[in-house]
């Protein structure tokens, strides 16, 4: 038989590993989640080629602020533990907290979910968590992308990315330019390790052969490690309505010592008092089991402080009251001082 006359067997996209029906089912599953996050400014529904959003009328001279992020290797723990309920909140938090520090109110959010073979139940759970995070942040889940790419990911693995857009009045942008000598630094308690340092956490667990299902503060270590990143949006927006904030830092990758300098003029530094807040047990445990130096601990993890806020000393009482009333745990953790030559911009005593 000649090559030309050989009858070829028909193959489908599904044979290649991509299930279009599964993707359609996922969109159907998540539409109610997106709907419950919808703000009045959302134009159109989920499923279009692009998402439209009208800038809220309350802004007179709006500046758009955008951010994108992922959740790092905390995702590996989620897959290993088959715990996908809150990783979506982590994703939202990493994005909205980032744009929040510039004074921006998060408006809408999009996600990217990539996998080798789409498991609809897992993806639905993850995106439900994203919608929950959007509700906490007061922003709308307006769309996203589900990419099924056979051969790119191991069985059961997936990846996540998030994209957030917010707005701030041009006159109210927070960029650190107003930070002055003597300003106070207020820290807001974190909910745990948030979504940073998990490559080191996983290395410690692997090296020491640690059972993550062991009891830890009345829960399992796994539950403590999977606690979702705290979303500070509503509390901070409440604060910004009454107090002039000179700068804010979201304490993510790089920990306390690497993130606070990002918001300080080069001639100033942050003097932090480590006794101002108690180091949570999780970080004590990581320090002990990983034999970590103080320097490594504070430059890797948030160490119990998820957000740092720089204010004028005259606003201390009002700031602490507002944040307490919003359910936060604020601590006066430091002060802004002069920096000499090439000194580090964060010092912890």
BELBEL-V65514 format. One record per backbone hydrogen bond with DSSP energy under -1.0 kcal/mol. CO is the residue of the C=O (numbers start at 1). NH is the residue of the N-H. E is the energy in kcal/mol with one decimal. If there is no record, write none. Layout:
co->[CO | CO]
nh->[NH | NH]
e->[E | E]
This chain:
co->[12 | 13 | 14 | 19 | 20 | 21 | 22 | 23 | 24 | 25 | 26 | 27 | 30 | 31 | 32 | 35 | 39 | 41 | 43 | 52 | 56 | 61 | 63 | 65 | 67 | 69 | 71 | 72 | 74 | 75 | 76 | 77 | 78 | 86 | 87 | 88 | 89 | 90 | 91 | 92 | 93 | 95 | 96 | 97 | 99 | 99 | 100 | 102 | 105 | 107 | 108 | 109 | 110 | 111 | 112 | 113 | 114 | 115 | 119 | 120 | 121 | 122 | 123 | 124 | 125 | 126 | 127 | 128 | 129 | 130 | 131 | 132 | 133 | 134 | 134 | 140 | 143 | 145 | 147 | 149 | 154 | 159 | 161 | 162 | 163 | 164 | 165 | 165 | 166 | 167 | 168 | 169 | 176 | 180 | 183 | 184 | 185 | 185 | 186 | 187 | 188 | 188 | 193 | 197 | 198 | 199 | 200 | 201 | 202 | 203 | 204 | 205 | 211 | 212 | 214 | 216 | 219 | 220 | 221 | 222 | 232 | 233 | 234 | 235 | 236 | 239 | 239 | 247 | 249 | 250 | 252 | 254 | 255 | 256 | 259 | 260 | 261 | 265 | 267 | 269 | 270 | 271 | 272 | 273 | 280 | 281 | 282 | 283 | 284 | 285 | 286 | 287 | 293 | 294 | 295 | 297 | 298 | 298 | 301 | 302 | 304 | 306 | 307 | 308 | 309 | 310 | 310 | 311 | 312 | 313 | 315 | 316 | 317 | 318 | 319 | 320 | 321 | 322 | 323 | 324 | 329 | 331 | 331 | 333 | 334 | 335 | 336 | 337 | 340 | 345 | 347]
nh->[16 | 18 | 17 | 23 | 24 | 25 | 26 | 27 | 28 | 29 | 30 | 31 | 34 | 35 | 36 | 38 | 42 | 54 | 52 | 43 | 59 | 170 | 168 | 166 | 164 | 162 | 74 | 75 | 78 | 79 | 80 | 81 | 83 | 90 | 91 | 92 | 93 | 94 | 95 | 96 | 97 | 99 | 100 | 101 | 102 | 104 | 103 | 174 | 167 | 140 | 165 | 142 | 163 | 145 | 161 | 147 | 159 | 149 | 123 | 124 | 125 | 126 | 127 | 128 | 129 | 130 | 131 | 132 | 133 | 134 | 135 | 136 | 137 | 138 | 139 | 109 | 111 | 113 | 115 | 152 | 157 | 114 | 112 | 69 | 110 | 67 | 107 | 108 | 65 | 105 | 63 | 172 | 179 | 183 | 336 | 311 | 333 | 334 | 309 | 331 | 306 | 307 | 196 | 201 | 202 | 203 | 204 | 205 | 206 | 207 | 208 | 210 | 214 | 222 | 221 | 219 | 216 | 224 | 225 | 226 | 236 | 237 | 238 | 239 | 240 | 242 | 243 | 310 | 308 | 252 | 255 | 258 | 259 | 260 | 262 | 263 | 264 | 268 | 339 | 337 | 347 | 335 | 349 | 276 | 284 | 285 | 286 | 287 | 288 | 289 | 290 | 292 | 297 | 298 | 299 | 301 | 256 | 257 | 256 | 305 | 190 | 251 | 188 | 249 | 186 | 246 | 247 | 184 | 315 | 316 | 319 | 320 | 321 | 322 | 323 | 324 | 325 | 326 | 328 | 327 | 189 | 187 | 333 | 273 | 185 | 271 | 182 | 269 | 343 | 270 | 272]
e->[-1.1 | -2.2 | -1.5 | -1.7 | -2.4 | -2.3 | -2.1 | -2.1 | -2.0 | -2.4 | -2.2 | -1.2 | -2.2 | -2.3 | -1.7 | -1.2 | -1.7 | -2.7 | -1.0 | -2.6 | -1.5 | -2.2 | -1.9 | -3.1 | -3.0 | -2.8 | -1.2 | -1.5 | -2.0 | -2.1 | -2.7 | -2.7 | -2.4 | -1.7 | -1.8 | -2.2 | -2.8 | -2.4 | -1.2 | -3.0 | -2.2 | -1.6 | -1.8 | -1.1 | -1.2 | -1.5 | -2.6 | -1.8 | -1.8 | -2.4 | -2.3 | -1.9 | -2.6 | -2.1 | -1.7 | -3.0 | -2.6 | -3.8 | -2.4 | -2.6 | -2.0 | -2.5 | -2.5 | -2.1 | -1.7 | -1.6 | -2.3 | -2.2 | -2.1 | -2.3 | -2.1 | -1.8 | -1.7 | -1.1 | -2.0 | -3.0 | -1.2 | -3.1 | -2.6 | -2.0 | -2.1 | -2.3 | -2.6 | -1.5 | -2.7 | -2.4 | -2.7 | -1.9 | -2.7 | -2.7 | -2.7 | -1.9 | -1.4 | -2.1 | -2.8 | -2.3 | -2.0 | -1.3 | -3.1 | -2.5 | -2.6 | -1.0 | -1.6 | -2.3 | -2.7 | -1.6 | -2.4 | -2.3 | -2.4 | -3.0 | -2.4 | -2.3 | -1.5 | -2.6 | -2.0 | -1.6 | -4.1 | -2.0 | -2.5 | -1.7 | -2.5 | -2.7 | -1.7 | -2.0 | -2.8 | -2.0 | -2.6 | -3.1 | -2.6 | -1.2 | -2.3 | -1.4 | -1.3 | -1.6 | -1.0 | -1.9 | -1.3 | -1.9 | -2.4 | -2.7 | -2.8 | -1.9 | -2.8 | -2.1 | -1.6 | -2.8 | -2.3 | -2.3 | -2.4 | -2.9 | -2.1 | -2.0 | -2.5 | -2.6 | -1.3 | -2.4 | -1.1 | -1.5 | -1.0 | -1.9 | -1.8 | -1.9 | -2.8 | -2.5 | -3.4 | -2.4 | -1.2 | -2.5 | -2.1 | -1.6 | -2.5 | -2.6 | -2.1 | -2.5 | -2.4 | -2.3 | -2.7 | -1.5 | -2.5 | -1.8 | -1.9 | -3.3 | -1.1 | -3.0 | -2.7 | -2.9 | -2.7 | -2.7 | -2.1 | -3.0 | -3.5]
